[in-house]
Amino acid sequence: MASVAREFSEFLEAHEKDIFSFCMYLAMNKDDAEELYQDTILAAIQSMDKIDKARNPKAFVFSLAAGKWKNMRRKALRRGAVSSSVDVAELREIPGNDDIEAAALSSLLRKEISEALRRLDDKFRIPIILCYFDEYSIDEIGEICKIPSGTVKSRLHKGRIILRQELEKGGHSGI
């Protein structure tokens, strides 16, 4: 058992930033993300013996986070709570650019993408985050979300269409 705990501790040390980043993308505010992260880690500790090192343990923990997030959202909706938001653009550093105008436009576009992403339903938002921010494959996303690969592809496609429409409303064409 001590060996399993040590392995889990090493796993957590190696992936805690990725797990927290995923929680931040889901919750879109720091307080909720911290709560989600803690709940996810507790669930992972309770499931330590079920984590298979050979089958992408990070994806397993991401699936725990996605499930915890859905539960948190349901509870919040029942209580009538509205979660505040943070700009997703703050989560990724804007690459250095000597051209201030281009950097400002890039920042503005990232903010608009963040807002559009925030408004997106979780069933589309989670696969998009996993695919484009965390670079998971279709099969891995299906495993995390517990849905077939075809459904992942469909949700990614539909999510991109919705995001594109939202950005076009904001005056961004050809994205």
N, C-alpha and C positions, 0 to 999 in steps of 0.2 A: 504494500500500500504506500509506503514511503517513496518507493520508486515512481509510482504513478503520480503522486503529489509533486515530486521533484520535476518530472517531465512536464506536468501541467504548468508549474511555475515557470519553467524555461519557455514553454509555448507562449504563455501570457506575456512574459517579458519581451519576446520577439514580436508579438502581434498586437500589443495593447493599443498602440497608436492607430493602427488600421481599424481595430474594433471600435475605438472611440470615434474615429472619423466617420465610420459607417453609422454609428448611433447619432452623430451630429447631423449627417445628411438626412436621416429619417426624421429626427425630432425638429431640426431647424432652429433650435434655441439651446443655449448652453445648459440651463437648469434641467430641462427635460432630457437632454442628451446624457447628462451625468447620471440622472436617475435610471435611464434606460441602460446605460453602461453597467451600473452597479447591479441591476436586476439580471442583466445578461451574464455577468461574471458569476453571480450567485448560482444561476441556473447551470452554467458550465461546470462549476465546482460540484454541484449535485449530480451532474451527468458525466463526471470525469471518467468513470469506468466505461462509458458508452462511446467515448471519443476514440475513433480509429485513426491512428497516425497515418495509415496507408491510404485513407480516403479523404484527404483534404480537411483536416480538423478546423481550419479557419472558416471554411464554408459551413461546417456544422455550427460553429459559434455564431456566424452571421445569420443562419436560419433561426437560431435561438433569439437573436436580437430582433429579427423581423417579426417573429411570433409575439415576443414581449411588446414590441411597438404596437402591433394590432390590438393587443389586449389593453394597453394604455390608452389608445385612441377610443376604444369602445367605452372604457370607464369614463373618460373625459366627456364623451358625448352624452353618456347617461347623466353625468353631473351637470351638463350644460356648460362645461368649461371650454374656453377658447384658448388655444395655445398661441403664445406670441411667437413671432418669427425673427430669425436672424438672416442676414444676407449670406447665401451660400458662397458668394464670391469671396467672403472673408476666409473660407475654409481652404482655398487654394491660393497660393501666392501668385500674383500677376507677374509674368516673366519681365525681366528688366528690358527697358526699351528707351532709347535715346530720344525718340520722338514723343514729346509730351502729349500732343494731340492724339496720336494713335493709341497711347497708353490710356488716355481718358476715354476714348471711344471703346477700347477693349474693356475697361472697367464698367462702363455704362452697359455694354452688351452683356457682360457677366451678371450684372445686377438684374437685368431684365430676364435673362435665362433663369436666374435663381428664383425670381418671383413666379415665372411661368411654371417652373418645376415645383415650387411650393404649392401651387394651386392644383397640380396634377393629382389625380386619385392615386392612392398607394399602390393599387394593382398595376399601374403603369410606371409610377415613380420608382418603386423599389427595383424592378428589372433595369430601368435606365441607369440608376445610380450604380448598380452592380456591374453593368456592362461598360459604361463610359467613364466612370470615376474609379472603380475598383478593378476593371478589366477582367471580369470573369467571363468564361465561355458560356454559351447557351446552355449546355448540359449542366454546368456548375450552378448557373442561375436557377435552372429547373429544380435541382437538388435542394438549393437553399430555400426556394419559395414553395417547394413541394408541389410543383406543377409540371406537366409534360413539356418537352422541348418545343413542340409546336405552339403551345400556349405562350411560352416565353417569346418566341419569334413574333407571334401575333401582337402581344402586348408591347413589345419594343416598337413594332411598326406603327401601331395605333398611337402610342405615346409620342413618337417622333412627329407624327402628323399633327397631334394636338399642340405640341410645343411649337411647331412651325407656324400653325395658325395663330397662336397667341403672340408670337414674335412678329408676325406680319401685321397683326392689329396694332402693334407698337411701332410700326414703320420700318421694320427690318425685313427686306425681301431677299430671296435667294439664299436663305440659311437652311 
